[in-house]
């Protein structure tokens, strides 16, 4: 089981990196703004102080290391997701990785963003408080598809 968790952490890192490469590509090719990991770090800092929901995370008390905290949280969540995924699908999937289970898991993980992180930062449920919620939702699906591709490709590298 420990070996499965360690391999899960590894594919979680690969998946998170794939998500970041996707964001960078969108930025370079289409001018899409890069994710603001500072706001995520600020949210995690306030979460540690017991506050989950904000009207606008940008107006919440800042933390001097919020960008580093945001990046750390981003990768920590990705690693944990990788381990959880492998614990769910088991070593059989790791021996013969298929994309569909990784993609389904990637779509399930969108729920944490839509129903915890986004409303917690004041963006509304599933980005309903943003100027263009459907664009944000589609971008979330695309980013989590990149994450799923990273899970799958990380497993192929380990196989």
BAMIBA-430789 format. One record per residue: residue number from 1; residue in three letters; chain; x, y, z of N, C-alpha, C in turn. Coordinates in steps of 0.05 Angstrom, whole numbers. Example, Ala and Ser with C-alpha at 12.3 -4.5 7.8 and 13.67 -1.06 7.14 Angstrom:
// residues 2
+-------+-------+------+--------+--------+--------+--------+--------+--------+--------+--------+--------+
! lomar ! nukol ! semi !   n.xx !   n.yy !   n.zz !  ca.xx !  ca.yy !  ca.zz !   c.xx !   c.yy !   c.zz !
+-------+-------+------+--------+--------+--------+--------+--------+--------+--------+--------+--------+
!     1 !   ALA !    A !    264 !   -114 !    156 !    246 !    -90 !    156 !    264 !    -66 !    156 !
!     2 !   SER !    A !    257 !    -45 !    142 !    273 !    -21 !    143 !    258 !      1 !    157 !
+-------+-------+------+--------+--------+--------+--------+--------+--------+--------+--------+--------+
// end
This chain:
// residues 159
+-------+-------+------+--------+--------+--------+--------+--------+--------+--------+--------+--------+
! lomar ! nukol ! semi !   n.xx !   n.yy !   n.zz !  ca.xx !  ca.yy !  ca.zz !   c.xx !   c.yy !   c.zz !
+-------+-------+------+--------+--------+--------+--------+--------+--------+--------+--------+--------+
!     1 !   UNK !    A !     17 !    -24 !      0 !      0 !      0 !      0 !     17 !     25 !      0 !
!     2 !   UNK !    A !     39 !     25 !     15 !     57 !     48 !     16 !     69 !     53 !    -12 !
!     3 !   UNK !    A !     76 !     32 !    -26 !     87 !     35 !    -53 !     66 !     48 !    -72 !
!     4 !   UNK !    A !     41 !     40 !    -69 !     20 !     51 !    -85 !     16 !     81 !    -79 !
!     5 !   UNK !    A !     18 !     88 !    -54 !     15 !    116 !    -46 !     38 !    132 !    -57 !
!     6 !   UNK !    A !     63 !    122 !    -55 !     86 !    137 !    -66 !     84 !    140 !    -96 !
!     7 !   UNK !    A !     75 !    119 !   -110 !     72 !    122 !   -139 !     49 !    141 !   -145 !
!     8 !   UNK !    A !     28 !    141 !   -128 !      6 !    160 !   -131 !     15 !    189 !   -128 !
!     9 !   UNK !    A !     33 !    193 !   -109 !     44 !    220 !   -105 !     60 !    228 !   -130 !
!    10 !   UNK !    A !     74 !    209 !   -141 !     90 !    215 !   -166 !     72 !    222 !   -189 !
!    11 !   UNK !    A !     51 !    207 !   -194 !     34 !    213 !   -216 !     18 !    239 !   -210 !
!    12 !   UNK !    A !     13 !    244 !   -185 !     -1 !    269 !   -178 !     17 !    293 !   -185 !
!    13 !   UNK !    A !     43 !    290 !   -180 !     62 !    312 !   -187 !     62 !    316 !   -218 !
!    14 !   UNK !    A !     63 !    294 !   -232 !     63 !    295 !   -262 !     37 !    308 !   -272 !
!    15 !   UNK !    A !     15 !    301 !   -259 !    -11 !    312 !   -267 !    -13 !    342 !   -262 !
!    16 !   UNK !    A !     -3 !    350 !   -239 !     -3 !    378 !   -232 !     15 !    394 !   -251 !
!    17 !   UNK !    A !     38 !    383 !   -257 !     56 !    396 !   -277 !     42 !    398 !   -304 !
!    18 !   UNK !    A !     28 !    377 !   -312 !     13 !    378 !   -338 !     -8 !    401 !   -338 !
!    19 !   UNK !    A !    -21 !    404 !   -315 !    -41 !    425 !   -313 !    -27 !    453 !   -315 !
!    20 !   UNK !    A !     -3 !    455 !   -303 !     12 !    481 !   -305 !     22 !    486 !   -333 !
!    21 !   UNK !    A !     31 !    465 !   -346 !     40 !    468 !   -374 !     17 !    477 !   -392 !
!    22 !   UNK !    A !     -7 !    466 !   -387 !    -31 !    474 !   -402 !    -37 !    503 !   -397 !
!    23 !   UNK !    A !    -36 !    512 !   -372 !    -41 !    540 !   -366 !    -20 !    559 !   -379 !
!    24 !   UNK !    A !      5 !    550 !   -379 !     26 !    566 !   -392 !     22 !    567 !   -422 !
!    25 !   UNK !    A !     14 !    545 !   -434 !      9 !    544 !   -463 !    -15 !    563 !   -470 !
!    26 !   UNK !    A !    -36 !    562 !   -454 !    -59 !    580 !   -459 !    -51 !    609 !   -457 !
!    27 !   UNK !    A !    -33 !    615 !   -438 !    -23 !    642 !   -434 !     -7 !    651 !   -458 !
!    28 !   UNK !    A !     11 !    634 !   -467 !     29 !    642 !   -489 !     15 !    643 !   -516 !
!    29 !   UNK !    A !     -4 !    624 !   -521 !    -17 !    622 !   -547 !    -42 !    640 !   -548 !
!    30 !   UNK !    A !    -58 !    641 !   -527 !    -84 !    654 !   -528 !    -86 !    679 !   -510 !
!    31 !   UNK !    A !    -64 !    685 !   -495 !    -65 !    708 !   -477 !    -82 !    704 !   -452 !
!    32 !   UNK !    A !    -89 !    679 !   -446 !   -105 !    673 !   -422 !    -88 !    680 !   -398 !
!    33 !   UNK !    A !    -98 !    694 !   -378 !    -82 !    701 !   -354 !    -75 !    675 !   -340 !
!    34 !   UNK !    A !    -51 !    676 !   -328 !    -42 !    653 !   -312 !    -57 !    652 !   -286 !
!    35 !   UNK !    A !    -60 !    628 !   -274 !    -74 !    626 !   -248 !    -61 !    644 !   -227 !
!    36 !   UNK !    A !    -77 !    656 !   -210 !    -67 !    673 !   -189 !    -64 !    656 !   -164 !
!    37 !   UNK !    A !    -40 !    644 !   -161 !    -35 !    627 !   -138 !    -33 !    642 !   -112 !
!    38 !   UNK !    A !    -29 !    669 !   -113 !    -29 !    685 !    -90 !    -56 !    686 !    -76 !
!    39 !   UNK !    A !    -77 !    688 !    -92 !   -104 !    688 !    -81 !   -110 !    660 !    -68 !
!    40 !   UNK !    A !   -101 !    639 !    -81 !   -105 !    612 !    -71 !    -90 !    610 !    -44 !
!    41 !   UNK !    A !    -65 !    620 !    -43 !    -50 !    619 !    -19 !    -63 !    635 !      4 !
!    42 !   UNK !    A !    -74 !    658 !     -3 !    -88 !    674 !     16 !   -112 !    659 !     27 !
!    43 !   UNK !    A !   -127 !    645 !      9 !   -150 !    630 !     17 !   -142 !    607 !     36 !
!    44 !   UNK !    A !   -120 !    593 !     29 !   -111 !    571 !     46 !   -102 !    582 !     73 !
!    45 !   UNK !    A !    -89 !    605 !     74 !    -80 !    617 !     99 !   -104 !    623 !    117 !
!    46 !   UNK !    A !   -125 !    635 !    105 !   -149 !    641 !    120 !   -163 !    615 !    128 !
!    47 !   UNK !    A !   -162 !    595 !    112 !   -174 !    569 !    118 !   -161 !    558 !    144 !
!    48 !   UNK !    A !   -135 !    561 !    146 !   -121 !    552 !    170 !   -129 !    568 !    195 !
!    49 !   UNK !    A !   -140 !    591 !    191 !   -150 !    608 !    213 !   -180 !    603 !    218 !
!    50 !   UNK !    A !   -192 !    584 !    204 !   -220 !    577 !    208 !   -240 !    591 !    190 !
!    51 !   UNK !    A !   -231 !    607 !    171 !   -249 !    621 !    154 !   -249 !    608 !    126 !
!    52 !   UNK !    A !   -272 !    598 !    118 !   -274 !    584 !     92 !   -284 !    603 !     70 !
!    53 !   UNK !    A !   -305 !    618 !     76 !   -318 !    634 !     55 !   -312 !    664 !     58 !
!    54 !   UNK !    A !   -307 !    676 !     35 !   -301 !    705 !     34 !   -319 !    717 !     12 !
!    55 !   UNK !    A !   -326 !    742 !     16 !   -340 !    757 !     -5 !   -322 !    762 !    -29 !
!    56 !   UNK !    A !   -297 !    768 !    -23 !   -277 !    773 !    -44 !   -249 !    768 !    -31 !
!    57 !   UNK !    A !   -236 !    747 !    -39 !   -211 !    740 !    -27 !   -190 !    762 !    -31 !
!    58 !   UNK !    A !   -192 !    777 !    -53 !   -173 !    798 !    -58 !   -174 !    820 !    -36 !
!    59 !   UNK !    A !   -197 !    822 !    -22 !   -200 !    843 !     -1 !   -194 !    832 !     26 !
!    60 !   UNK !    A !   -189 !    805 !     28 !   -182 !    793 !     54 !   -154 !    801 !     62 !
!    61 !   UNK !    A !   -148 !    799 !     87 !   -121 !    805 !     97 !   -100 !    789 !     82 !
!    62 !   UNK !    A !    -80 !    802 !     70 !    -60 !    787 !     55 !    -40 !    773 !     74 !
!    63 !   UNK !    A !    -26 !    754 !     62 !     -5 !    740 !     76 !     21 !    745 !     61 !
!    64 !   UNK !    A !     43 !    751 !     75 !     68 !    759 !     61 !     79 !    737 !     42 !
!    65 !   UNK !    A !     72 !    712 !     47 !     83 !    690 !     31 !     60 !    676 !     16 !
!    66 !   UNK !    A !     39 !    691 !      9 !     15 !    678 !     -2 !     20 !    665 !    -30 !
!    67 !   UNK !    A !     38 !    676 !    -46 !     43 !    664 !    -72 !     57 !    637 !    -68 !
!    68 !   UNK !    A !     77 !    636 !    -50 !     91 !    610 !    -44 !     71 !    591 !    -32 !
!    69 !   UNK !    A !     54 !    600 !    -14 !     34 !    583 !     -2 !     15 !    572 !    -22 !
!    70 !   UNK !    A !      7 !    589 !    -41 !    -12 !    580 !    -62 !      0 !    559 !    -80 !
!    71 !   UNK !    A !     25 !    563 !    -88 !     39 !    542 !   -105 !     42 !    516 !    -89 !
!    72 !   UNK !    A !     50 !    519 !    -64 !     53 !    495 !    -47 !     27 !    480 !    -44 !
!    73 !   UNK !    A !      5 !    495 !    -39 !    -21 !    482 !    -36 !    -30 !    469 !    -62 !
!    74 !   UNK !    A !    -25 !    483 !    -84 !    -32 !    472 !   -111 !    -19 !    445 !   -115 !
!    75 !   UNK !    A !      7 !    443 !   -110 !     21 !    418 !   -114 !     14 !    397 !    -92 !
!    76 !   UNK !    A !     10 !    406 !    -68 !      2 !    387 !    -46 !    -25 !    374 !    -53 !
!    77 !   UNK !    A !    -44 !    390 !    -63 !    -70 !    379 !    -70 !    -67 !    360 !    -94 !
!    78 !   UNK !    A !    -51 !    367 !   -113 !    -46 !    349 !   -136 !    -33 !    323 !   -128 !
!    79 !   UNK !    A !    -14 !    324 !   -110 !     -1 !    299 !   -101 !    -21 !    282 !    -86 !
!    80 !   UNK !    A !    -36 !    294 !    -69 !    -56 !    279 !    -53 !    -77 !    267 !    -72 !
!    81 !   UNK !    A !    -86 !    282 !    -92 !   -105 !    271 !   -112 !    -93 !    247 !   -126 !
!    82 !   UNK !    A !    -67 !    248 !   -133 !    -54 !    226 !   -146 !    -55 !    201 !   -129 !
!    83 !   UNK !    A !    -48 !    204 !   -103 !    -49 !    182 !    -85 !    -77 !    171 !    -81 !
!    84 !   UNK !    A !    -96 !    188 !    -78 !   -124 !    179 !    -75 !   -133 !    164 !   -100 !
!    85 !   UNK !    A !   -126 !    175 !   -123 !   -134 !    161 !   -148 !   -123 !    133 !   -149 !
!    86 !   UNK !    A !    -97 !    130 !   -143 !    -86 !    103 !   -144 !    -97 !     85 !   -123 !
!    87 !   UNK !    A !   -104 !     95 !   -100 !   -117 !     79 !    -80 !   -144 !     70 !    -89 !
!    88 !   UNK !    A !   -158 !     86 !   -105 !   -184 !     79 !   -115 !   -182 !     58 !   -137 !
!    89 !   UNK !    A !   -165 !     63 !   -157 !   -163 !     45 !   -181 !   -145 !     21 !   -176 !
!    90 !   UNK !    A !   -126 !     23 !   -158 !   -109 !      1 !   -151 !    -86 !     -4 !   -170 !
!    91 !   UNK !    A !    -70 !    -24 !   -162 !    -46 !    -30 !   -177 !    -51 !    -42 !   -205 !
!    92 !   UNK !    A !    -75 !    -53 !   -209 !    -82 !    -64 !   -235 !    -83 !    -42 !   -256 !
!    93 !   UNK !    A !    -94 !    -19 !   -249 !    -94 !      4 !   -268 !    -66 !     13 !   -273 !
!    94 !   UNK !    A !    -50 !     14 !   -253 !    -22 !     23 !   -256 !     -7 !      5 !   -275 !
!    95 !   UNK !    A !    -13 !    -21 !   -274 !      1 !    -40 !   -292 !     -8 !    -37 !   -321 !
!    96 !   UNK !    A !    -32 !    -27 !   -325 !    -43 !    -23 !   -352 !    -60 !      2 !   -352 !
!    97 !   UNK !    A !    -47 !     26 !   -351 !    -62 !     51 !   -349 !    -80 !     56 !   -373 !
!    98 !   UNK !    A !   -104 !     65 !   -367 !   -123 !     73 !   -387 !   -131 !    102 !   -381 !
!    99 !   UNK !    A !   -137 !    117 !   -402 !   -143 !    145 !   -398 !   -170 !    150 !   -385 !
!   100 !   UNK !    A !   -190 !    135 !   -392 !   -218 !    140 !   -383 !   -220 !    142 !   -352 !
!   101 !   UNK !    A !   -209 !    123 !   -337 !   -212 !    126 !   -307 !   -198 !    151 !   -297 !
!   102 !   UNK !    A !   -175 !    158 !   -309 !   -161 !    183 !   -301 !   -178 !    207 !   -307 !
!   103 !   UNK !    A !   -191 !    207 !   -331 !   -207 !    230 !   -339 !   -232 !    232 !   -321 !
!   104 !   UNK !    A !   -245 !    210 !   -314 !   -268 !    211 !   -297 !   -260 !    223 !   -270 !
!   105 !   UNK !    A !   -237 !    213 !   -259 !   -227 !    224 !   -234 !   -221 !    254 !   -236 !
!   106 !   UNK !    A !   -209 !    262 !   -258 !   -203 !    290 !   -263 !   -229 !    307 !   -263 !
!   107 !   UNK !    A !   -250 !    296 !   -274 !   -276 !    311 !   -275 !   -288 !    312 !   -246 !
!   108 !   UNK !    A !   -285 !    291 !   -231 !   -295 !    291 !   -203 !   -280 !    312 !   -187 !
!   109 !   UNK !    A !   -254 !    315 !   -191 !   -239 !    334 !   -175 !   -247 !    363 !   -181 !
!   110 !   UNK !    A !   -260 !    369 !   -202 !   -270 !    396 !   -208 !   -289 !    404 !   -185 !
!   111 !   UNK !    A !   -303 !    385 !   -174 !   -322 !    391 !   -152 !   -310 !    407 !   -129 !
!   112 !   UNK !    A !   -285 !    400 !   -122 !   -272 !    415 !   -100 !   -269 !    445 !   -107 !
!   113 !   UNK !    A !   -262 !    450 !   -132 !   -260 !    478 !   -141 !   -286 !    492 !   -142 !
!   114 !   UNK !    A !   -306 !    478 !   -154 !   -332 !    491 !   -158 !   -348 !    495 !   -132 !
!   115 !   UNK !    A !   -345 !    476 !   -113 !   -362 !    477 !    -89 !   -347 !    484 !    -63 !
!   116 !   UNK !    A !   -321 !    488 !    -65 !   -306 !    496 !    -41 !   -288 !    520 !    -47 !
!   117 !   UNK !    A !   -269 !    516 !    -65 !   -249 !    538 !    -70 !   -262 !    563 !    -82 !
!   118 !   UNK !    A !   -277 !    560 !   -104 !   -288 !    583 !   -117 !   -308 !    598 !    -99 !
!   119 !   UNK !    A !   -327 !    585 !    -86 !   -344 !    600 !    -68 !   -329 !    611 !    -44 !
!   120 !   UNK !    A !   -309 !    596 !    -35 !   -292 !    605 !    -13 !   -277 !    631 !    -19 !
!   121 !   UNK !    A !   -270 !    634 !    -44 !   -256 !    659 !    -52 !   -275 !    681 !    -61 !
!   122 !   UNK !    A !   -301 !    676 !    -60 !   -320 !    696 !    -67 !   -328 !    696 !    -96 !
!   123 !   UNK !    A !   -323 !    674 !   -110 !   -329 !    673 !   -139 !   -356 !    659 !   -144 !
!   124 !   UNK !    A !   -369 !    650 !   -123 !   -395 !    637 !   -126 !   -392 !    607 !   -131 !
!   125 !   UNK !    A !   -414 !    593 !   -129 !   -414 !    564 !   -134 !   -409 !    560 !   -164 !
!   126 !   UNK !    A !   -390 !    543 !   -170 !   -383 !    537 !   -198 !   -379 !    563 !   -214 !
!   127 !   UNK !    A !   -365 !    582 !   -202 !   -358 !    608 !   -214 !   -382 !    625 !   -222 !
!   128 !   UNK !    A !   -405 !    620 !   -209 !   -430 !    635 !   -216 !   -428 !    665 !   -211 !
!   129 !   UNK !    A !   -409 !    673 !   -195 !   -406 !    702 !   -189 !   -385 !    715 !   -207 !
!   130 !   UNK !    A !   -375 !    702 !   -227 !   -356 !    714 !   -245 !   -370 !    726 !   -269 !
!   131 !   UNK !    A !   -357 !    744 !   -284 !   -370 !    756 !   -308 !   -378 !    736 !   -329 !
!   132 !   UNK !    A !   -363 !    714 !   -332 !   -370 !    694 !   -352 !   -367 !    666 !   -341 !
!   133 !   UNK !    A !   -387 !    657 !   -325 !   -385 !    632 !   -311 !   -380 !    608 !   -329 !
!   134 !   UNK !    A !   -393 !    607 !   -352 !   -390 !    584 !   -369 !   -362 !    582 !   -381 !
!   135 !   UNK !    A !   -349 !    605 !   -386 !   -322 !    604 !   -396 !   -304 !    593 !   -374 !
!   136 !   UNK !    A !   -308 !    602 !   -349 !   -292 !    592 !   -326 !   -296 !    562 !   -323 !
!   137 !   UNK !    A !   -321 !    553 !   -325 !   -327 !    524 !   -322 !   -313 !    508 !   -344 !
!   138 !   UNK !    A !   -315 !    517 !   -369 !   -302 !    503 !   -391 !   -272 !    503 !   -387 !
!   139 !   UNK !    A !   -261 !    525 !   -377 !   -232 !    526 !   -372 !   -224 !    506 !   -350 !
!   140 !   UNK !    A !   -242 !    503 !   -330 !   -237 !    484 !   -308 !   -238 !    455 !   -320 !
!   141 !   UNK !    A !   -257 !    449 !   -337 !   -258 !    423 !   -350 !   -232 !    418 !   -366 !
!   142 !   UNK !    A !   -223 !    438 !   -381 !   -199 !    434 !   -397 !   -175 !    430 !   -379 !
!   143 !   UNK !    A !   -172 !    446 !   -357 !   -150 !    443 !   -339 !   -149 !    416 !   -325 !
!   144 !   UNK !    A !   -173 !    406 !   -318 !   -174 !    380 !   -304 !   -171 !    357 !   -324 !
!   145 !   UNK !    A !   -177 !    362 !   -349 !   -170 !    343 !   -370 !   -140 !    341 !   -373 !
!   146 !   UNK !    A !   -126 !    364 !   -372 !    -97 !    364 !   -373 !    -86 !    349 !   -348 !
!   147 !   UNK !    A !    -99 !    353 !   -325 !    -91 !    338 !   -301 !    -94 !    308 !   -306 !
!   148 !   UNK !    A !   -117 !    300 !   -317 !   -121 !    272 !   -323 !   -101 !    261 !   -342 !
!   149 !   UNK !    A !    -94 !    276 !   -363 !    -73 !    267 !   -381 !    -46 !    264 !   -367 !
!   150 !   UNK !    A !    -42 !    281 !   -347 !    -17 !    279 !   -331 !    -17 !    254 !   -314 !
!   151 !   UNK !    A !    -41 !    247 !   -302 !    -43 !    222 !   -286 !    -36 !    198 !   -304 !
!   152 !   UNK !    A !    -49 !    198 !   -327 !    -46 !    176 !   -346 !    -17 !    174 !   -356 !
!   153 !   UNK !    A !     -6 !    197 !   -365 !     22 !    196 !   -376 !     42 !    189 !   -354 !
!   154 !   UNK !    A !     37 !    199 !   -330 !     55 !    193 !   -307 !     54 !    163 !   -301 !
!   155 !   UNK !    A !     30 !    151 !   -303 !     28 !    122 !   -299 !     42 !    107 !   -322 !
!   156 !   UNK !    A !     39 !    116 !   -346 !     53 !    103 !   -369 !     83 !    104 !   -365 !
!   157 !   UNK !    A !     93 !    126 !   -354 !    122 !    128 !   -348 !    131 !    108 !   -327 !
!   158 !   UNK !    A !    113 !    104 !   -307 !    120 !     85 !   -286 !    117 !     55 !   -294 !
!   159 !   UNK !    A !     99 !     51 !   -314 !     93 !     23 !   -322 !    116 !      9 !   -336 !
+-------+-------+------+--------+--------+--------+--------+--------+--------+--------+--------+--------+
// end
